[in-house]
């Protein structure tokens, strides 16, 4: 048992092989392309808005539909129920997300050039942490917007959880919330990194068992 553990720990220091390095370099491309695409889109429809209202959340900015006017219109509607205005300043997580994404790209390139299995584990954990924290903060932001309502607003509504994924009807509005291409591209990077890491861990365990059985 001790020999098996020693063999596995030694495997963690083994350098990555050529194909894994090339895949890592390729995975940086969708990660960087995610800057150019929205991560999430929130839209709403109502009889008085037949064309709907929408806003796209990028990793560093907020853009409304109809040349940006939809965000202002959405904030006007939110004012009547006492909801906070949706502004770039309110989306504070967009201040750190670009730095986290660039850091992941640099770490991936470093792992491709100099890394070993241990480096891939670190990169996988960082990618998972950033993804989970970003989505968790998004959930908290939606919860805060739907529950921290002004009690003196012109229209009183009970605190609610805005839709996270899919559609939800609130009063005469149907709200949609869906991930966009930017999230897909980030997901490709994260899944790819974890795929490489899990493959190496599986192979390391297999080789450790083989060596232990032969000794």
MODELLER restraints for C-alpha pairs under 7 A, 6 or more apart:
rsr = mdl.restraints
at = mdl.atoms
rsr.add(forms.Gaussian(group=physical.xy_distance, feature=features.Distance(at['CA:3:A'], at['CA:212:A']), mean=6.15, stdev=0.5))
rsr.add(forms.Gaussian(group=physical.xy_distance, feature=features.Distance(at['CA:4:A'], at['CA:208:A']), mean=5.26, stdev=0.5))
rsr.add(forms.Gaussian(group=physical.xy_distance, feature=features.Distance(at['CA:4:A'], at['CA:209:A']), mean=6.06, stdev=0.5))
rsr.add(forms.Gaussian(group=physical.xy_distance, feature=features.Distance(at['CA:4:A'], at['CA:212:A']), mean=5.34, stdev=0.5))
rsr.add(forms.Gaussian(group=physical.xy_distance, feature=features.Distance(at['CA:7:A'], at['CA:208:A']), mean=5.20, stdev=0.5))
rsr.add(forms.Gaussian(group=physical.xy_distance, feature=features.Distance(at['CA:8:A'], at['CA:204:A']), mean=5.91, stdev=0.5))
rsr.add(forms.Gaussian(group=physical.xy_distance, feature=features.Distance(at['CA:8:A'], at['CA:205:A']), mean=6.12, stdev=0.5))
rsr.add(forms.Gaussian(group=physical.xy_distance, feature=features.Distance(at['CA:8:A'], at['CA:208:A']), mean=5.42, stdev=0.5))
rsr.add(forms.Gaussian(group=physical.xy_distance, feature=features.Distance(at['CA:11:A'], at['CA:204:A']), mean=5.92, stdev=0.5))
rsr.add(forms.Gaussian(group=physical.xy_distance, feature=features.Distance(at['CA:12:A'], at['CA:116:A']), mean=6.89, stdev=0.5))
rsr.add(forms.Gaussian(group=physical.xy_distance, feature=features.Distance(at['CA:12:A'], at['CA:117:A']), mean=4.88, stdev=0.5))
rsr.add(forms.Gaussian(group=physical.xy_distance, feature=features.Distance(at['CA:12:A'], at['CA:118:A']), mean=5.09, stdev=0.5))
rsr.add(forms.Gaussian(group=physical.xy_distance, feature=features.Distance(at['CA:13:A'], at['CA:116:A']), mean=5.65, stdev=0.5))
rsr.add(forms.Gaussian(group=physical.xy_distance, feature=features.Distance(at['CA:13:A'], at['CA:117:A']), mean=6.04, stdev=0.5))
rsr.add(forms.Gaussian(group=physical.xy_distance, feature=features.Distance(at['CA:13:A'], at['CA:118:A']), mean=6.15, stdev=0.5))
rsr.add(forms.Gaussian(group=physical.xy_distance, feature=features.Distance(at['CA:14:A'], at['CA:116:A']), mean=5.42, stdev=0.5))
rsr.add(forms.Gaussian(group=physical.xy_distance, feature=features.Distance(at['CA:14:A'], at['CA:117:A']), mean=6.11, stdev=0.5))
rsr.add(forms.Gaussian(group=physical.xy_distance, feature=features.Distance(at['CA:15:A'], at['CA:115:A']), mean=6.08, stdev=0.5))
rsr.add(forms.Gaussian(group=physical.xy_distance, feature=features.Distance(at['CA:15:A'], at['CA:116:A']), mean=4.00, stdev=0.5))
rsr.add(forms.Gaussian(group=physical.xy_distance, feature=features.Distance(at['CA:15:A'], at['CA:117:A']), mean=6.45, stdev=0.5))
rsr.add(forms.Gaussian(group=physical.xy_distance, feature=features.Distance(at['CA:16:A'], at['CA:115:A']), mean=6.26, stdev=0.5))
rsr.add(forms.Gaussian(group=physical.xy_distance, feature=features.Distance(at['CA:16:A'], at['CA:116:A']), mean=5.03, stdev=0.5))
rsr.add(forms.Gaussian(group=physical.xy_distance, feature=features.Distance(at['CA:16:A'], at['CA:117:A']), mean=6.38, stdev=0.5))
rsr.add(forms.Gaussian(group=physical.xy_distance, feature=features.Distance(at['CA:20:A'], at['CA:196:A']), mean=6.83, stdev=0.5))
rsr.add(forms.Gaussian(group=physical.xy_distance, feature=features.Distance(at['CA:21:A'], at['CA:112:A']), mean=4.31, stdev=0.5))
rsr.add(forms.Gaussian(group=physical.xy_distance, feature=features.Distance(at['CA:24:A'], at['CA:108:A']), mean=6.14, stdev=0.5))
rsr.add(forms.Gaussian(group=physical.xy_distance, feature=features.Distance(at['CA:24:A'], at['CA:109:A']), mean=7.00, stdev=0.5))
rsr.add(forms.Gaussian(group=physical.xy_distance, feature=features.Distance(at['CA:24:A'], at['CA:112:A']), mean=5.93, stdev=0.5))
rsr.add(forms.Gaussian(group=physical.xy_distance, feature=features.Distance(at['CA:25:A'], at['CA:109:A']), mean=6.11, stdev=0.5))
rsr.add(forms.Gaussian(group=physical.xy_distance, feature=features.Distance(at['CA:25:A'], at['CA:112:A']), mean=6.49, stdev=0.5))
rsr.add(forms.Gaussian(group=physical.xy_distance, feature=features.Distance(at['CA:27:A'], at['CA:189:A']), mean=5.29, stdev=0.5))
rsr.add(forms.Gaussian(group=physical.xy_distance, feature=features.Distance(at['CA:27:A'], at['CA:192:A']), mean=6.93, stdev=0.5))
rsr.add(forms.Gaussian(group=physical.xy_distance, feature=features.Distance(at['CA:28:A'], at['CA:105:A']), mean=5.56, stdev=0.5))
rsr.add(forms.Gaussian(group=physical.xy_distance, feature=features.Distance(at['CA:28:A'], at['CA:189:A']), mean=6.93, stdev=0.5))
rsr.add(forms.Gaussian(group=physical.xy_distance, feature=features.Distance(at['CA:30:A'], at['CA:185:A']), mean=5.09, stdev=0.5))
rsr.add(forms.Gaussian(group=physical.xy_distance, feature=features.Distance(at['CA:30:A'], at['CA:186:A']), mean=6.81, stdev=0.5))
rsr.add(forms.Gaussian(group=physical.xy_distance, feature=features.Distance(at['CA:30:A'], at['CA:189:A']), mean=6.67, stdev=0.5))
rsr.add(forms.Gaussian(group=physical.xy_distance, feature=features.Distance(at['CA:31:A'], at['CA:185:A']), mean=5.91, stdev=0.5))
rsr.add(forms.Gaussian(group=physical.xy_distance, feature=features.Distance(at['CA:31:A'], at['CA:186:A']), mean=5.30, stdev=0.5))
rsr.add(forms.Gaussian(group=physical.xy_distance, feature=features.Distance(at['CA:31:A'], at['CA:189:A']), mean=5.94, stdev=0.5))
rsr.add(forms.Gaussian(group=physical.xy_distance, feature=features.Distance(at['CA:34:A'], at['CA:182:A']), mean=4.28, stdev=0.5))
rsr.add(forms.Gaussian(group=physical.xy_distance, feature=features.Distance(at['CA:34:A'], at['CA:185:A']), mean=5.62, stdev=0.5))
rsr.add(forms.Gaussian(group=physical.xy_distance, feature=features.Distance(at['CA:34:A'], at['CA:186:A']), mean=6.38, stdev=0.5))
rsr.add(forms.Gaussian(group=physical.xy_distance, feature=features.Distance(at['CA:35:A'], at['CA:59:A']), mean=6.24, stdev=0.5))
rsr.add(forms.Gaussian(group=physical.xy_distance, feature=features.Distance(at['CA:35:A'], at['CA:182:A']), mean=6.89, stdev=0.5))
rsr.add(forms.Gaussian(group=physical.xy_distance, feature=features.Distance(at['CA:37:A'], at['CA:58:A']), mean=6.57, stdev=0.5))
rsr.add(forms.Gaussian(group=physical.xy_distance, feature=features.Distance(at['CA:37:A'], at['CA:181:A']), mean=5.86, stdev=0.5))
rsr.add(forms.Gaussian(group=physical.xy_distance, feature=features.Distance(at['CA:37:A'], at['CA:182:A']), mean=4.72, stdev=0.5))
rsr.add(forms.Gaussian(group=physical.xy_distance, feature=features.Distance(at['CA:38:A'], at['CA:56:A']), mean=5.76, stdev=0.5))
rsr.add(forms.Gaussian(group=physical.xy_distance, feature=features.Distance(at['CA:38:A'], at['CA:57:A']), mean=5.47, stdev=0.5))
rsr.add(forms.Gaussian(group=physical.xy_distance, feature=features.Distance(at['CA:38:A'], at['CA:58:A']), mean=4.29, stdev=0.5))
rsr.add(forms.Gaussian(group=physical.xy_distance, feature=features.Distance(at['CA:38:A'], at['CA:180:A']), mean=5.79, stdev=0.5))
rsr.add(forms.Gaussian(group=physical.xy_distance, feature=features.Distance(at['CA:38:A'], at['CA:181:A']), mean=6.27, stdev=0.5))
rsr.add(forms.Gaussian(group=physical.xy_distance, feature=features.Distance(at['CA:38:A'], at['CA:182:A']), mean=5.06, stdev=0.5))
rsr.add(forms.Gaussian(group=physical.xy_distance, feature=features.Distance(at['CA:39:A'], at['CA:57:A']), mean=5.71, stdev=0.5))
rsr.add(forms.Gaussian(group=physical.xy_distance, feature=features.Distance(at['CA:39:A'], at['CA:58:A']), mean=5.15, stdev=0.5))
rsr.add(forms.Gaussian(group=physical.xy_distance, feature=features.Distance(at['CA:39:A'], at['CA:59:A']), mean=6.56, stdev=0.5))
rsr.add(forms.Gaussian(group=physical.xy_distance, feature=features.Distance(at['CA:39:A'], at['CA:179:A']), mean=5.89, stdev=0.5))
rsr.add(forms.Gaussian(group=physical.xy_distance, feature=features.Distance(at['CA:39:A'], at['CA:180:A']), mean=5.01, stdev=0.5))
rsr.add(forms.Gaussian(group=physical.xy_distance, feature=features.Distance(at['CA:39:A'], at['CA:181:A']), mean=6.31, stdev=0.5))
rsr.add(forms.Gaussian(group=physical.xy_distance, feature=features.Distance(at['CA:39:A'], at['CA:182:A']), mean=4.31, stdev=0.5))
rsr.add(forms.Gaussian(group=physical.xy_distance, feature=features.Distance(at['CA:39:A'], at['CA:183:A']), mean=4.67, stdev=0.5))
rsr.add(forms.Gaussian(group=physical.xy_distance, feature=features.Distance(at['CA:40:A'], at['CA:56:A']), mean=5.87, stdev=0.5))
rsr.add(forms.Gaussian(group=physical.xy_distance, feature=features.Distance(at['CA:40:A'], at['CA:57:A']), mean=5.18, stdev=0.5))
rsr.add(forms.Gaussian(group=physical.xy_distance, feature=features.Distance(at['CA:40:A'], at['CA:178:A']), mean=5.86, stdev=0.5))
rsr.add(forms.Gaussian(group=physical.xy_distance, feature=features.Distance(at['CA:40:A'], at['CA:179:A']), mean=4.35, stdev=0.5))
rsr.add(forms.Gaussian(group=physical.xy_distance, feature=features.Distance(at['CA:40:A'], at['CA:180:A']), mean=5.01, stdev=0.5))
rsr.add(forms.Gaussian(group=physical.xy_distance, feature=features.Distance(at['CA:41:A'], at['CA:55:A']), mean=5.80, stdev=0.5))
rsr.add(forms.Gaussian(group=physical.xy_distance, feature=features.Distance(at['CA:41:A'], at['CA:56:A']), mean=4.51, stdev=0.5))
rsr.add(forms.Gaussian(group=physical.xy_distance, feature=features.Distance(at['CA:41:A'], at['CA:57:A']), mean=6.18, stdev=0.5))
rsr.add(forms.Gaussian(group=physical.xy_distance, feature=features.Distance(at['CA:41:A'], at['CA:177:A']), mean=5.82, stdev=0.5))
rsr.add(forms.Gaussian(group=physical.xy_distance, feature=features.Distance(at['CA:41:A'], at['CA:178:A']), mean=5.57, stdev=0.5))
rsr.add(forms.Gaussian(group=physical.xy_distance, feature=features.Distance(at['CA:41:A'], at['CA:179:A']), mean=6.32, stdev=0.5))
rsr.add(forms.Gaussian(group=physical.xy_distance, feature=features.Distance(at['CA:41:A'], at['CA:180:A']), mean=6.52, stdev=0.5))
rsr.add(forms.Gaussian(group=physical.xy_distance, feature=features.Distance(at['CA:42:A'], at['CA:54:A']), mean=5.70, stdev=0.5))
rsr.add(forms.Gaussian(group=physical.xy_distance, feature=features.Distance(at['CA:42:A'], at['CA:55:A']), mean=5.54, stdev=0.5))
rsr.add(forms.Gaussian(group=physical.xy_distance, feature=features.Distance(at['CA:42:A'], at['CA:56:A']), mean=6.58, stdev=0.5))
rsr.add(forms.Gaussian(group=physical.xy_distance, feature=features.Distance(at['CA:42:A'], at['CA:176:A']), mean=5.65, stdev=0.5))
rsr.add(forms.Gaussian(group=physical.xy_distance, feature=features.Distance(at['CA:42:A'], at['CA:177:A']), mean=4.53, stdev=0.5))
rsr.add(forms.Gaussian(group=physical.xy_distance, feature=features.Distance(at['CA:42:A'], at['CA:178:A']), mean=6.71, stdev=0.5))
rsr.add(forms.Gaussian(group=physical.xy_distance, feature=features.Distance(at['CA:43:A'], at['CA:52:A']), mean=6.96, stdev=0.5))
rsr.add(forms.Gaussian(group=physical.xy_distance, feature=features.Distance(at['CA:43:A'], at['CA:53:A']), mean=5.42, stdev=0.5))
rsr.add(forms.Gaussian(group=physical.xy_distance, feature=features.Distance(at['CA:43:A'], at['CA:54:A']), mean=3.98, stdev=0.5))
rsr.add(forms.Gaussian(group=physical.xy_distance, feature=features.Distance(at['CA:43:A'], at['CA:55:A']), mean=6.33, stdev=0.5))
rsr.add(forms.Gaussian(group=physical.xy_distance, feature=features.Distance(at['CA:43:A'], at['CA:175:A']), mean=5.73, stdev=0.5))
rsr.add(forms.Gaussian(group=physical.xy_distance, feature=features.Distance(at['CA:43:A'], at['CA:176:A']), mean=5.15, stdev=0.5))
rsr.add(forms.Gaussian(group=physical.xy_distance, feature=features.Distance(at['CA:43:A'], at['CA:177:A']), mean=6.56, stdev=0.5))
rsr.add(forms.Gaussian(group=physical.xy_distance, feature=features.Distance(at['CA:44:A'], at['CA:52:A']), mean=5.60, stdev=0.5))
rsr.add(forms.Gaussian(group=physical.xy_distance, feature=features.Distance(at['CA:44:A'], at['CA:53:A']), mean=5.30, stdev=0.5))
rsr.add(forms.Gaussian(group=physical.xy_distance, feature=features.Distance(at['CA:44:A'], at['CA:54:A']), mean=6.42, stdev=0.5))
rsr.add(forms.Gaussian(group=physical.xy_distance, feature=features.Distance(at['CA:44:A'], at['CA:173:A']), mean=6.35, stdev=0.5))
rsr.add(forms.Gaussian(group=physical.xy_distance, feature=features.Distance(at['CA:44:A'], at['CA:174:A']), mean=5.43, stdev=0.5))
rsr.add(forms.Gaussian(group=physical.xy_distance, feature=features.Distance(at['CA:44:A'], at['CA:175:A']), mean=4.22, stdev=0.5))
rsr.add(forms.Gaussian(group=physical.xy_distance, feature=features.Distance(at['CA:44:A'], at['CA:176:A']), mean=5.98, stdev=0.5))
rsr.add(forms.Gaussian(group=physical.xy_distance, feature=features.Distance(at['CA:45:A'], at['CA:52:A']), mean=4.50, stdev=0.5))
rsr.add(forms.Gaussian(group=physical.xy_distance, feature=features.Distance(at['CA:45:A'], at['CA:53:A']), mean=6.54, stdev=0.5))
rsr.add(forms.Gaussian(group=physical.xy_distance, feature=features.Distance(at['CA:45:A'], at['CA:173:A']), mean=5.57, stdev=0.5))
rsr.add(forms.Gaussian(group=physical.xy_distance, feature=features.Distance(at['CA:45:A'], at['CA:174:A']), mean=5.24, stdev=0.5))
rsr.add(forms.Gaussian(group=physical.xy_distance, feature=features.Distance(at['CA:45:A'], at['CA:175:A']), mean=6.55, stdev=0.5))
rsr.add(forms.Gaussian(group=physical.xy_distance, feature=features.Distance(at['CA:46:A'], at['CA:52:A']), mean=6.90, stdev=0.5))
rsr.add(forms.Gaussian(group=physical.xy_distance, feature=features.Distance(at['CA:46:A'], at['CA:172:A']), mean=5.98, stdev=0.5))
rsr.add(forms.Gaussian(group=physical.xy_distance, feature=features.Distance(at['CA:46:A'], at['CA:173:A']), mean=4.82, stdev=0.5))
rsr.add(forms.Gaussian(group=physical.xy_distance, feature=features.Distance(at['CA:46:A'], at['CA:174:A']), mean=6.55, stdev=0.5))
rsr.add(forms.Gaussian(group=physical.xy_distance, feature=features.Distance(at['CA:53:A'], at['CA:65:A']), mean=6.60, stdev=0.5))
rsr.add(forms.Gaussian(group=physical.xy_distance, feature=features.Distance(at['CA:53:A'], at['CA:70:A']), mean=5.47, stdev=0.5))
rsr.add(forms.Gaussian(group=physical.xy_distance, feature=features.Distance(at['CA:54:A'], at['CA:64:A']), mean=5.89, stdev=0.5))
rsr.add(forms.Gaussian(group=physical.xy_distance, feature=features.Distance(at['CA:54:A'], at['CA:65:A']), mean=5.17, stdev=0.5))
rsr.add(forms.Gaussian(group=physical.xy_distance, feature=features.Distance(at['CA:54:A'], at['CA:70:A']), mean=6.08, stdev=0.5))
rsr.add(forms.Gaussian(group=physical.xy_distance, feature=features.Distance(at['CA:55:A'], at['CA:63:A']), mean=5.58, stdev=0.5))
rsr.add(forms.Gaussian(group=physical.xy_distance, feature=features.Distance(at['CA:55:A'], at['CA:64:A']), mean=4.02, stdev=0.5))
rsr.add(forms.Gaussian(group=physical.xy_distance, feature=features.Distance(at['CA:55:A'], at['CA:65:A']), mean=5.63, stdev=0.5))
rsr.add(forms.Gaussian(group=physical.xy_distance, feature=features.Distance(at['CA:55:A'], at['CA:70:A']), mean=6.86, stdev=0.5))
rsr.add(forms.Gaussian(group=physical.xy_distance, feature=features.Distance(at['CA:55:A'], at['CA:71:A']), mean=6.30, stdev=0.5))
rsr.add(forms.Gaussian(group=physical.xy_distance, feature=features.Distance(at['CA:56:A'], at['CA:62:A']), mean=5.91, stdev=0.5))
rsr.add(forms.Gaussian(group=physical.xy_distance, feature=features.Distance(at['CA:56:A'], at['CA:63:A']), mean=5.21, stdev=0.5))
rsr.add(forms.Gaussian(group=physical.xy_distance, feature=features.Distance(at['CA:56:A'], at['CA:64:A']), mean=6.11, stdev=0.5))
rsr.add(forms.Gaussian(group=physical.xy_distance, feature=features.Distance(at['CA:57:A'], at['CA:63:A']), mean=6.57, stdev=0.5))
rsr.add(forms.Gaussian(group=physical.xy_distance, feature=features.Distance(at['CA:59:A'], at['CA:94:A']), mean=5.71, stdev=0.5))
rsr.add(forms.Gaussian(group=physical.xy_distance, feature=features.Distance(at['CA:59:A'], at['CA:97:A']), mean=6.07, stdev=0.5))
rsr.add(forms.Gaussian(group=physical.xy_distance, feature=features.Distance(at['CA:59:A'], at['CA:98:A']), mean=6.14, stdev=0.5))
rsr.add(forms.Gaussian(group=physical.xy_distance, feature=features.Distance(at['CA:60:A'], at['CA:94:A']), mean=4.78, stdev=0.5))
rsr.add(forms.Gaussian(group=physical.xy_distance, feature=features.Distance(at['CA:60:A'], at['CA:95:A']), mean=6.64, stdev=0.5))
rsr.add(forms.Gaussian(group=physical.xy_distance, feature=features.Distance(at['CA:60:A'], at['CA:98:A']), mean=6.37, stdev=0.5))
rsr.add(forms.Gaussian(group=physical.xy_distance, feature=features.Distance(at['CA:61:A'], at['CA:88:A']), mean=6.42, stdev=0.5))
rsr.add(forms.Gaussian(group=physical.xy_distance, feature=features.Distance(at['CA:61:A'], at['CA:94:A']), mean=6.86, stdev=0.5))
rsr.add(forms.Gaussian(group=physical.xy_distance, feature=features.Distance(at['CA:62:A'], at['CA:88:A']), mean=5.96, stdev=0.5))
rsr.add(forms.Gaussian(group=physical.xy_distance, feature=features.Distance(at['CA:64:A'], at['CA:70:A']), mean=5.05, stdev=0.5))
rsr.add(forms.Gaussian(group=physical.xy_distance, feature=features.Distance(at['CA:64:A'], at['CA:71:A']), mean=4.92, stdev=0.5))
rsr.add(forms.Gaussian(group=physical.xy_distance, feature=features.Distance(at['CA:75:A'], at['CA:85:A']), mean=5.27, stdev=0.5))
rsr.add(forms.Gaussian(group=physical.xy_distance, feature=features.Distance(at['CA:75:A'], at['CA:86:A']), mean=6.33, stdev=0.5))
rsr.add(forms.Gaussian(group=physical.xy_distance, feature=features.Distance(at['CA:80:A'], at['CA:153:A']), mean=5.80, stdev=0.5))
rsr.add(forms.Gaussian(group=physical.xy_distance, feature=features.Distance(at['CA:80:A'], at['CA:154:A']), mean=5.33, stdev=0.5))
rsr.add(forms.Gaussian(group=physical.xy_distance, feature=features.Distance(at['CA:80:A'], at['CA:155:A']), mean=5.51, stdev=0.5))
rsr.add(forms.Gaussian(group=physical.xy_distance, feature=features.Distance(at['CA:81:A'], at['CA:153:A']), mean=5.49, stdev=0.5))
rsr.add(forms.Gaussian(group=physical.xy_distance, feature=features.Distance(at['CA:81:A'], at['CA:154:A']), mean=6.51, stdev=0.5))
rsr.add(forms.Gaussian(group=physical.xy_distance, feature=features.Distance(at['CA:81:A'], at['CA:155:A']), mean=4.96, stdev=0.5))
rsr.add(forms.Gaussian(group=physical.xy_distance, feature=features.Distance(at['CA:81:A'], at['CA:156:A']), mean=5.94, stdev=0.5))
rsr.add(forms.Gaussian(group=physical.xy_distance, feature=features.Distance(at['CA:81:A'], at['CA:157:A']), mean=6.44, stdev=0.5))
rsr.add(forms.Gaussian(group=physical.xy_distance, feature=features.Distance(at['CA:82:A'], at['CA:149:A']), mean=4.79, stdev=0.5))
rsr.add(forms.Gaussian(group=physical.xy_distance, feature=features.Distance(at['CA:82:A'], at['CA:150:A']), mean=4.28, stdev=0.5))
rsr.add(forms.Gaussian(group=physical.xy_distance, feature=features.Distance(at['CA:82:A'], at['CA:151:A']), mean=6.91, stdev=0.5))
rsr.add(forms.Gaussian(group=physical.xy_distance, feature=features.Distance(at['CA:82:A'], at['CA:153:A']), mean=4.74, stdev=0.5))
rsr.add(forms.Gaussian(group=physical.xy_distance, feature=features.Distance(at['CA:83:A'], at['CA:145:A']), mean=6.06, stdev=0.5))
rsr.add(forms.Gaussian(group=physical.xy_distance, feature=features.Distance(at['CA:83:A'], at['CA:146:A']), mean=6.87, stdev=0.5))
rsr.add(forms.Gaussian(group=physical.xy_distance, feature=features.Distance(at['CA:83:A'], at['CA:148:A']), mean=6.96, stdev=0.5))
rsr.add(forms.Gaussian(group=physical.xy_distance, feature=features.Distance(at['CA:83:A'], at['CA:149:A']), mean=5.05, stdev=0.5))
rsr.add(forms.Gaussian(group=physical.xy_distance, feature=features.Distance(at['CA:83:A'], at['CA:150:A']), mean=6.58, stdev=0.5))
rsr.add(forms.Gaussian(group=physical.xy_distance, feature=features.Distance(at['CA:84:A'], at['CA:145:A']), mean=6.22, stdev=0.5))
rsr.add(forms.Gaussian(group=physical.xy_distance, feature=features.Distance(at['CA:104:A'], at['CA:127:A']), mean=6.78, stdev=0.5))
rsr.add(forms.Gaussian(group=physical.xy_distance, feature=features.Distance(at['CA:107:A'], at['CA:123:A']), mean=6.75, stdev=0.5))
rsr.add(forms.Gaussian(group=physical.xy_distance, feature=features.Distance(at['CA:111:A'], at['CA:119:A']), mean=6.27, stdev=0.5))
rsr.add(forms.Gaussian(group=physical.xy_distance, feature=features.Distance(at['CA:111:A'], at['CA:120:A']), mean=6.84, stdev=0.5))
rsr.add(forms.Gaussian(group=physical.xy_distance, feature=features.Distance(at['CA:117:A'], at['CA:200:A']), mean=6.81, stdev=0.5))
rsr.add(forms.Gaussian(group=physical.xy_distance, feature=features.Distance(at['CA:120:A'], at['CA:197:A']), mean=5.70, stdev=0.5))
rsr.add(forms.Gaussian(group=physical.xy_distance, feature=features.Distance(at['CA:121:A'], at['CA:197:A']), mean=6.14, stdev=0.5))
rsr.add(forms.Gaussian(group=physical.xy_distance, feature=features.Distance(at['CA:124:A'], at['CA:193:A']), mean=5.93, stdev=0.5))
rsr.add(forms.Gaussian(group=physical.xy_distance, feature=features.Distance(at['CA:124:A'], at['CA:194:A']), mean=5.56, stdev=0.5))
rsr.add(forms.Gaussian(group=physical.xy_distance, feature=features.Distance(at['CA:127:A'], at['CA:190:A']), mean=5.89, stdev=0.5))
rsr.add(forms.Gaussian(group=physical.xy_distance, feature=features.Distance(at['CA:128:A'], at['CA:190:A']), mean=6.93, stdev=0.5))
rsr.add(forms.Gaussian(group=physical.xy_distance, feature=features.Distance(at['CA:142:A'], at['CA:161:A']), mean=6.78, stdev=0.5))
rsr.add(forms.Gaussian(group=physical.xy_distance, feature=features.Distance(at['CA:142:A'], at['CA:162:A']), mean=5.93, stdev=0.5))
rsr.add(forms.Gaussian(group=physical.xy_distance, feature=features.Distance(at['CA:143:A'], at['CA:161:A']), mean=5.38, stdev=0.5))
rsr.add(forms.Gaussian(group=physical.xy_distance, feature=features.Distance(at['CA:143:A'], at['CA:162:A']), mean=6.84, stdev=0.5))
rsr.add(forms.Gaussian(group=physical.xy_distance, feature=features.Distance(at['CA:146:A'], at['CA:159:A']), mean=5.72, stdev=0.5))
rsr.add(forms.Gaussian(group=physical.xy_distance, feature=features.Distance(at['CA:146:A'], at['CA:160:A']), mean=5.02, stdev=0.5))
rsr.add(forms.Gaussian(group=physical.xy_distance, feature=features.Distance(at['CA:146:A'], at['CA:161:A']), mean=5.35, stdev=0.5))
rsr.add(forms.Gaussian(group=physical.xy_distance, feature=features.Distance(at['CA:146:A'], at['CA:162:A']), mean=6.03, stdev=0.5))
rsr.add(forms.Gaussian(group=physical.xy_distance, feature=features.Distance(at['CA:147:A'], at['CA:159:A']), mean=4.55, stdev=0.5))
rsr.add(forms.Gaussian(group=physical.xy_distance, feature=features.Distance(at['CA:147:A'], at['CA:160:A']), mean=5.89, stdev=0.5))
rsr.add(forms.Gaussian(group=physical.xy_distance, feature=features.Distance(at['CA:149:A'], at['CA:159:A']), mean=6.99, stdev=0.5))
rsr.add(forms.Gaussian(group=physical.xy_distance, feature=features.Distance(at['CA:163:A'], at['CA:175:A']), mean=6.99, stdev=0.5))
rsr.add(forms.Gaussian(group=physical.xy_distance, feature=features.Distance(at['CA:163:A'], at['CA:176:A']), mean=6.91, stdev=0.5))
rsr.add(forms.Gaussian(group=physical.xy_distance, feature=features.Distance(at['CA:163:A'], at['CA:177:A']), mean=6.22, stdev=0.5))
rsr.add(forms.Gaussian(group=physical.xy_distance, feature=features.Distance(at['CA:164:A'], at['CA:177:A']), mean=5.79, stdev=0.5))
rsr.add(forms.Gaussian(group=physical.xy_distance, feature=features.Distance(at['CA:165:A'], at['CA:177:A']), mean=5.12, stdev=0.5))
rsr.add(forms.Gaussian(group=physical.xy_distance, feature=features.Distance(at['CA:165:A'], at['CA:178:A']), mean=5.48, stdev=0.5))
rsr.add(forms.Gaussian(group=physical.xy_distance, feature=features.Distance(at['CA:166:A'], at['CA:176:A']), mean=5.62, stdev=0.5))
rsr.add(forms.Gaussian(group=physical.xy_distance, feature=features.Distance(at['CA:166:A'], at['CA:177:A']), mean=5.44, stdev=0.5))
rsr.add(forms.Gaussian(group=physical.xy_distance, feature=features.Distance(at['CA:166:A'], at['CA:178:A']), mean=6.16, stdev=0.5))
rsr.add(forms.Gaussian(group=physical.xy_distance, feature=features.Distance(at['CA:167:A'], at['CA:174:A']), mean=6.73, stdev=0.5))
rsr.add(forms.Gaussian(group=physical.xy_distance, feature=features.Distance(at['CA:167:A'], at['CA:175:A']), mean=5.48, stdev=0.5))
rsr.add(forms.Gaussian(group=physical.xy_distance, feature=features.Distance(at['CA:167:A'], at['CA:176:A']), mean=4.37, stdev=0.5))
rsr.add(forms.Gaussian(group=physical.xy_distance, feature=features.Distance(at['CA:167:A'], at['CA:177:A']), mean=6.47, stdev=0.5))
rsr.add(forms.Gaussian(group=physical.xy_distance, feature=features.Distance(at['CA:168:A'], at['CA:174:A']), mean=5.66, stdev=0.5))
rsr.add(forms.Gaussian(group=physical.xy_distance, feature=features.Distance(at['CA:168:A'], at['CA:175:A']), mean=5.30, stdev=0.5))
rsr.add(forms.Gaussian(group=physical.xy_distance, feature=features.Distance(at['CA:168:A'], at['CA:176:A']), mean=6.61, stdev=0.5))
rsr.add(forms.Gaussian(group=physical.xy_distance, feature=features.Distance(at['CA:169:A'], at['CA:175:A']), mean=6.13, stdev=0.5))
